[in-house]
Amino acid sequence: MLLDTNALQQVVALRHNAVEFLHPAHGKNTVLCSVPYQMLSTLIEIAQAYEPYVLYDALATCNWQQLNNLSSFPQKPYSLSRLKIAIDPGHFAHNLSTAILEKKYLRIRDSIGHEYTLYEAALTEQIAVILQDMLQREGAEVMLTRQPGLSTLGITAEEWVQGNWKQALDESVRKGWLEKAESEKYGSYTDERKIIRDVFRTYEMHKRAEKINSFAPHLVVSIHLNVDEKNVPDKDGFHTLHKRNYSMVFVPGAYATEELKFPLDRLAFLRQWLGQQVPLSVRAAIVFQRFITDSLVVPAVASPITNELTYLLKFSRLHNQSNPGVYHRNLFLLRQVRYPVILVEPFLQDNEQEFFQLLQKDSYYITISGDTLNTSRRILQTARTYFHAIQAWIKE
């Protein structure tokens, strides 16, 4: 598990004879908890012998009965026809203005003044729909966390704001997702953009996790498309294309201080530490990263690039040197989903070659129901790569 230093201080006061269970990683910002799963109960017993710290007190208030059957995941099937899988198309924007609010878009102006736009939510849902169809042809049971053009809630963010969105605040407090004081602050909002940014986005992510956990899949694949984190828009709102390209697959196992704020978050931390979700997720991630590297011809993120990426330096941990590109990360779904889960970033959209490939409508895909989808060859290739990765994961 990866924790920042403050989070570590909140877990337990280990004192001298438990210090060897922990060691620093990446300097003062992060700490890797390298305790094997089977040793956690022993570690907790050691902690109980000393004055507990803040988080241990809070952990004691959790319902420990919820931690029973930690390894009782559905056994991985031997064929696609028996597979139960959740496909999560990342983000929720249904148009460019919402994508700009999400900060998940690209606007490019070429040397002769032509303008081009892409937004990630539209691309991830294209991959998801094609992948769903490919899997269903083989008899798999597939659940999409959201349908094209919609959020997980079945409506757009703008439609949600026009409704009685304050009910979501009440639900969030009731379910332990939000503190009462925060709910009251958000309830005073009148600006639609602020409501989407601060209320809808968090609520929608909780509902995604809830939907996935209710489905109880063998595997969860969250589909995303990366960009260079330093590629911020210029004063006119345009991004710059570049030649770099790399891929990565994220798995559970990382936390920051604020992500241990609520009892449910701390319970999720214990569930991951005690159970088999993390190693099972890693196994799937290794297969996906191999297929991305070989089939999409995008290398796994390399160490020199890693040192430049803030989110890898501060909030991630390479699983091991033998599997480049597979990182433990603290993203919301990776913390709240209870089943083996991976979040896939196969390439950089702002790579000049990738960007213009994604713009093209140069391929067709005919669904099992007879619908014809006009899409990019790169989108189709990505969906097919994921399909083959899932096949290989089942067979390994």
C-alpha positions as CSV (number, residue, x, y, z in Angstrom):
1,M,0.0,0.0,0.0
2,L,1.2,3.5,-0.7
3,L,0.4,6.3,1.8
4,D,1.7,9.8,2.1
5,T,3.6,10.5,5.3
6,N,0.6,12.1,7.2
7,A,-1.6,9.1,6.3
8,L,1.0,6.8,7.7
9,Q,1.0,8.7,11.0
10,Q,-2.7,8.2,11.2
11,V,-2.7,4.5,10.6
12,V,-1.1,3.4,13.9
13,A,1.7,4.3,16.3
14,L,3.9,1.4,15.6
15,R,6.8,2.4,17.9
16,H,10.1,0.5,17.9
17,N,9.4,-3.1,17.4
18,A,7.1,-2.6,14.4
19,V,9.1,-0.1,12.5
20,E,10.7,-2.8,10.3
21,F,7.4,-3.5,8.7
22,L,7.5,-0.1,6.9
23,H,10.0,1.6,4.8
24,P,10.1,5.0,3.0
25,A,9.7,5.3,-0.8
26,H,10.2,8.3,-3.0
27,G,11.4,10.5,-0.1
28,K,9.3,12.3,2.4
29,N,6.1,12.5,0.4
30,T,5.1,8.8,0.3
31,V,5.5,5.6,2.3
32,L,5.1,2.1,1.0
33,C,3.5,-0.2,3.5
34,S,5.2,-3.5,2.6
35,V,3.3,-5.7,5.0
36,P,2.2,-9.0,3.5
37,Y,-1.6,-9.4,3.7
38,Q,-1.3,-12.4,6.1
39,M,0.7,-10.2,8.6
40,L,-1.8,-7.4,9.0
41,S,-3.6,-9.1,11.9
42,T,-0.3,-9.4,13.7
43,L,0.5,-5.8,12.9
44,I,-2.8,-4.7,14.4
45,E,-2.1,-6.8,17.6
46,I,1.2,-5.0,17.9
47,A,-0.4,-1.6,17.5
48,Q,-3.0,-2.5,20.2
49,A,-0.2,-2.9,22.7
50,Y,0.6,0.8,22.4
51,E,-1.2,4.1,22.5
52,P,-3.2,4.1,19.3
53,Y,-3.1,7.0,16.8
54,V,-6.0,8.8,15.3
55,L,-6.7,6.4,12.4
56,Y,-6.5,3.3,14.6
57,D,-9.2,4.8,16.9
58,A,-11.4,5.4,13.8
59,L,-10.7,1.9,12.5
60,A,-12.0,0.4,15.7
61,T,-15.4,2.1,15.0
62,C,-15.7,0.3,11.7
63,N,-18.0,-2.6,11.3
64,W,-15.4,-5.4,11.3
65,Q,-18.1,-7.9,10.3
66,Q,-18.0,-6.3,6.9
67,L,-14.5,-7.6,6.5
68,N,-15.5,-11.2,6.5
69,N,-15.0,-13.3,3.4
70,L,-12.4,-10.9,2.1
71,S,-11.2,-13.3,-0.5
72,S,-14.6,-14.5,-1.7
73,F,-14.4,-13.1,-5.2
74,P,-16.1,-14.9,-8.0
75,Q,-13.7,-17.5,-9.2
76,K,-12.2,-16.5,-12.6
77,P,-14.1,-18.4,-15.3
78,Y,-12.5,-20.7,-17.8
79,S,-14.2,-19.2,-20.8
80,L,-15.6,-15.9,-22.0
81,S,-19.1,-17.4,-22.1
82,R,-19.0,-17.5,-18.3
83,L,-17.4,-14.2,-17.7
84,K,-19.1,-11.4,-15.8
85,I,-17.3,-8.1,-16.5
86,A,-17.9,-4.4,-15.8
87,I,-16.7,-2.0,-18.4
88,D,-16.3,1.6,-17.2
89,P,-16.1,4.3,-19.9
90,G,-14.1,7.0,-18.1
91,H,-15.6,10.5,-17.4
92,F,-19.1,11.8,-18.1
93,A,-19.1,14.8,-20.6
94,H,-21.6,14.6,-23.4
95,N,-20.3,17.7,-25.2
96,L,-17.2,19.9,-25.4
97,S,-18.3,22.5,-22.9
98,T,-18.8,19.9,-20.2
99,A,-15.5,18.2,-21.2
100,I,-13.8,21.6,-20.7
101,L,-15.4,21.8,-17.2
102,E,-14.1,18.3,-16.6
103,K,-10.7,19.4,-18.0
104,K,-10.7,16.3,-20.2
105,Y,-10.5,17.6,-23.7
106,L,-8.0,18.7,-26.4
107,R,-8.3,21.7,-28.6
108,I,-5.7,22.0,-31.4
109,R,-5.0,24.8,-33.9
110,D,-2.7,23.9,-36.8
111,S,-0.3,26.1,-38.7
112,I,-2.9,27.3,-41.1
113,G,-5.5,28.1,-38.5
114,H,-7.7,24.9,-38.7
115,E,-9.1,23.9,-35.3
116,Y,-9.7,20.4,-34.0
117,T,-11.2,19.1,-30.8
118,L,-11.5,15.8,-29.0
119,Y,-12.9,15.0,-25.6
120,E,-12.0,11.9,-23.6
121,A,-15.5,10.8,-22.5
122,A,-16.7,10.4,-26.1
123,L,-13.6,8.3,-27.0
124,T,-13.8,6.0,-24.0
125,E,-17.5,5.3,-24.6
126,Q,-16.7,4.3,-28.2
127,I,-14.1,1.8,-27.0
128,A,-16.5,0.5,-24.3
129,V,-19.4,-0.1,-26.7
130,I,-17.3,-2.0,-29.2
131,L,-15.6,-4.0,-26.4
132,Q,-19.0,-4.8,-24.9
133,D,-20.2,-6.1,-28.2
134,M,-17.2,-8.2,-28.8
135,L,-17.5,-9.8,-25.4
136,Q,-21.3,-10.4,-25.7
137,R,-20.7,-12.2,-29.0
138,E,-18.8,-14.8,-26.9
139,G,-21.6,-15.0,-24.3
140,A,-20.0,-12.8,-21.6
141,E,-22.3,-10.9,-19.3
142,V,-21.2,-7.3,-19.6
143,M,-22.3,-4.2,-17.7
144,L,-21.4,-0.7,-18.8
145,T,-21.3,1.8,-16.0
146,R,-22.8,4.5,-18.3
147,Q,-24.3,4.6,-21.7
148,P,-23.0,6.8,-24.5
149,G,-23.7,10.5,-24.0
150,L,-24.9,10.0,-20.4
151,S,-23.5,9.8,-16.9
152,T,-23.8,6.8,-14.6
153,L,-27.0,8.3,-13.4
154,G,-28.7,7.9,-16.8
155,I,-28.8,11.6,-17.5
156,T,-26.3,14.4,-18.3
157,A,-24.7,16.5,-15.7
158,E,-26.6,19.5,-16.9
159,E,-29.9,17.6,-16.6
160,W,-29.0,16.5,-13.1
161,V,-28.3,20.0,-12.0
162,Q,-31.8,21.1,-13.2
163,G,-33.4,18.5,-11.0
164,N,-33.5,18.2,-7.2
165,W,-29.8,17.6,-6.9
166,K,-29.8,18.5,-3.2
167,Q,-31.3,15.1,-2.5
168,A,-27.9,13.7,-3.5
169,L,-26.3,15.7,-0.7
170,D,-28.7,14.1,1.8
171,E,-28.0,10.7,0.4
172,S,-24.2,11.3,0.5
173,V,-24.4,12.3,4.2
174,R,-26.7,9.3,5.0
175,K,-24.3,6.9,3.3
176,G,-21.1,8.4,4.9
177,W,-19.7,9.9,1.7
178,L,-19.9,13.5,2.9
179,E,-19.9,15.3,6.1
180,K,-22.9,17.4,7.1
181,A,-20.9,20.7,7.1
182,E,-19.7,20.0,3.6
183,S,-23.2,19.2,2.5
184,E,-24.5,22.5,3.9
185,K,-21.8,24.4,2.1
186,Y,-22.5,22.7,-1.3
187,G,-26.2,23.2,-0.7
188,S,-25.7,26.9,-0.9
189,Y,-24.3,26.8,-4.4
190,T,-26.2,28.5,-7.2
191,D,-23.6,28.3,-10.0
192,E,-24.2,25.3,-12.2
193,R,-20.6,24.8,-13.1
194,K,-19.6,24.8,-9.4
195,I,-22.4,22.3,-8.7
196,I,-21.1,20.0,-11.4
197,R,-17.5,20.3,-10.4
198,D,-17.9,20.0,-6.6
199,V,-21.1,17.9,-6.1
200,F,-22.1,16.0,-9.2
201,R,-18.6,14.7,-10.1
202,T,-18.0,13.2,-6.6
203,Y,-21.6,11.9,-6.3
204,E,-21.5,10.3,-9.8
205,M,-18.2,8.5,-9.0
206,H,-19.8,7.1,-5.8
207,K,-22.7,5.8,-7.8
208,R,-20.3,4.2,-10.3
209,A,-18.6,2.3,-7.5
210,E,-22.0,1.3,-6.0
211,K,-23.2,0.1,-9.4
212,I,-20.1,-2.0,-10.0
213,N,-20.1,-3.5,-6.5
214,S,-23.8,-4.5,-6.9
215,F,-22.9,-6.2,-10.2
216,A,-20.2,-8.3,-8.5
217,P,-18.0,-8.9,-11.6
218,H,-15.0,-11.1,-12.1
219,L,-13.1,-8.1,-13.4
220,V,-13.6,-4.3,-13.8
221,V,-11.9,-2.5,-16.7
222,S,-12.0,1.3,-16.4
223,I,-11.2,2.8,-19.8
224,H,-9.3,6.1,-20.1
225,L,-7.0,7.9,-22.5
226,N,-4.0,9.8,-21.2
227,V,-2.5,13.2,-22.0
228,D,0.8,14.8,-21.0
229,E,0.1,16.4,-17.6
230,K,2.2,19.4,-18.5
231,N,0.2,20.1,-21.7
232,V,-2.0,22.9,-20.4
233,P,-4.0,25.1,-22.7
234,D,-2.5,28.4,-23.8
235,K,-4.2,31.8,-23.3
236,D,-6.5,31.1,-26.2
237,G,-7.5,27.7,-24.9
238,F,-5.4,25.5,-27.2
239,H,-3.1,22.6,-26.5
240,T,0.2,21.6,-28.2
241,L,0.8,18.3,-29.9
242,H,4.1,16.4,-29.3
243,K,5.9,13.2,-30.2
244,R,6.0,11.5,-26.8
245,N,3.9,8.4,-26.2
246,Y,3.6,5.9,-23.3
247,S,1.1,3.6,-21.6
248,M,0.3,2.5,-18.1
249,V,-2.2,0.4,-16.2
250,F,-3.3,1.3,-12.7
251,V,-4.3,-1.1,-9.9
252,P,-5.5,-0.5,-6.3
253,G,-3.2,-0.2,-3.3
254,A,-2.4,3.5,-2.8
255,Y,-3.9,6.1,-0.5
256,A,-3.3,9.7,0.5
257,T,-4.3,11.3,3.9
258,E,-7.5,12.9,2.8
259,E,-8.6,9.5,1.3
260,L,-8.7,8.0,4.7
261,K,-11.1,10.6,6.0
262,F,-14.3,8.6,6.3
263,P,-14.9,5.3,8.0
264,L,-15.9,3.7,4.7
265,D,-12.6,4.8,3.2
266,R,-10.7,3.2,6.1
267,L,-12.8,0.1,5.7
268,A,-11.8,0.0,2.0
269,F,-8.2,0.4,3.0
270,L,-8.4,-2.6,5.4
271,R,-10.3,-4.7,2.8
272,Q,-7.6,-4.2,0.2
273,W,-4.8,-4.8,2.7
274,L,-6.3,-7.9,4.1
275,G,-7.8,-9.4,1.0
276,Q,-6.8,-10.6,-2.4
277,Q,-8.2,-7.7,-4.5
278,V,-4.8,-6.1,-5.1
279,P,-2.9,-9.1,-6.3
280,L,-5.8,-10.3,-8.5
281,S,-5.9,-6.8,-10.0
282,V,-2.2,-6.9,-10.6
283,R,-2.4,-10.1,-12.5
284,A,-4.9,-8.7,-15.0
285,A,-3.0,-5.4,-15.3
286,I,0.2,-7.3,-16.3
287,V,-1.7,-9.0,-19.1
288,F,-3.2,-5.8,-20.3
289,Q,0.1,-3.9,-20.3
290,R,1.7,-6.6,-22.3
291,F,-1.0,-6.5,-25.0
292,I,-0.9,-2.7,-25.1
293,T,2.8,-2.7,-25.7
294,D,2.7,-5.5,-28.3
295,S,-0.6,-4.8,-30.2
296,L,-0.9,-1.0,-29.9
297,V,2.9,-0.6,-30.1
298,V,2.9,1.9,-27.2
299,P,5.8,1.4,-24.7
300,A,5.1,1.2,-20.9
301,V,6.0,4.4,-19.2
302,A,9.8,4.5,-18.6
303,S,11.7,5.6,-15.6
304,P,13.0,8.9,-17.0
305,I,9.4,9.9,-17.9
306,T,8.2,8.6,-14.5
307,N,10.4,11.1,-12.8
308,E,8.7,13.9,-14.6
309,L,5.1,12.8,-13.8
310,T,3.7,14.3,-10.6
311,Y,1.0,11.7,-10.2
312,L,3.4,8.8,-10.5
313,L,5.9,10.4,-8.2
314,K,3.5,11.4,-5.4
315,F,0.6,9.0,-5.6
316,S,1.7,5.9,-7.4
317,R,4.1,3.0,-6.9
318,L,5.5,0.8,-9.6
319,H,4.4,-2.8,-8.8
320,N,7.9,-4.1,-9.6
321,Q,10.7,-3.7,-12.1
322,S,9.7,-6.8,-14.0
323,N,6.4,-5.3,-15.0
324,P,6.9,-1.8,-16.2
325,G,3.8,0.3,-16.6
326,V,1.8,-1.4,-13.8
327,Y,1.3,1.1,-11.0
328,H,-0.6,1.1,-7.7
329,R,-2.6,4.3,-7.7
330,N,-5.0,6.2,-5.4
331,L,-7.8,6.9,-7.9
332,F,-11.3,6.8,-6.5
333,L,-12.6,3.7,-8.3
334,L,-9.5,1.8,-7.4
335,R,-10.2,2.5,-3.8
336,Q,-14.0,2.0,-3.7
337,V,-14.5,-0.9,-6.0
338,R,-14.4,-4.2,-4.1
339,Y,-13.5,-6.5,-7.0
340,P,-10.4,-7.0,-9.2
341,V,-10.1,-3.7,-11.1
342,I,-7.7,-2.1,-13.5
343,L,-7.7,1.4,-15.0
344,V,-6.1,1.5,-18.4
345,E,-4.2,4.4,-20.0
346,P,-3.1,3.0,-23.4
347,F,-1.6,6.1,-25.1
348,L,-1.4,9.9,-25.1
349,Q,-4.2,11.6,-27.0
350,D,-2.0,14.7,-27.5
351,N,0.7,12.7,-29.2
352,E,0.5,14.1,-32.8
353,Q,0.1,10.7,-34.4
354,E,-2.5,9.5,-31.9
355,F,-4.5,12.7,-32.1
356,F,-5.0,12.7,-35.8
357,Q,-5.7,9.0,-35.9
358,L,-8.4,9.5,-33.3
359,L,-10.0,12.3,-35.4
360,Q,-10.4,10.0,-38.4
361,K,-13.7,8.1,-39.1
362,D,-11.9,5.5,-41.1
363,S,-13.4,2.3,-39.8
364,Y,-16.8,0.6,-39.3
365,Y,-17.9,-1.9,-36.7
366,I,-21.2,-3.8,-37.1
367,T,-22.7,-4.7,-33.8
368,I,-24.4,-8.0,-32.9
369,S,-27.7,-6.1,-33.3
370,G,-26.9,-5.0,-36.8
371,D,-26.0,-1.3,-36.0
372,T,-23.1,0.2,-37.9
373,L,-20.6,2.3,-35.9
374,N,-18.4,4.7,-37.8
375,T,-15.3,5.2,-35.7
376,S,-11.5,5.6,-35.8
377,R,-9.3,2.7,-36.7
378,R,-7.3,3.4,-33.6
379,I,-10.4,3.2,-31.4
380,L,-11.4,-0.1,-33.0
381,Q,-7.8,-1.4,-32.6
382,T,-7.8,-0.4,-28.9
383,A,-11.1,-2.2,-28.2
384,R,-9.8,-5.3,-30.0
385,T,-6.6,-5.2,-28.0
386,Y,-8.6,-5.2,-24.8
387,F,-10.7,-8.0,-26.0
388,H,-7.7,-10.2,-26.7
389,A,-6.1,-9.2,-23.3
390,I,-9.3,-10.4,-21.5
391,Q,-9.1,-13.7,-23.5
392,A,-5.5,-14.1,-22.4
393,W,-6.2,-13.2,-18.8
394,I,-8.9,-15.9,-18.6
395,K,-6.5,-18.5,-20.1
396,E,-3.5,-17.7,-18.0
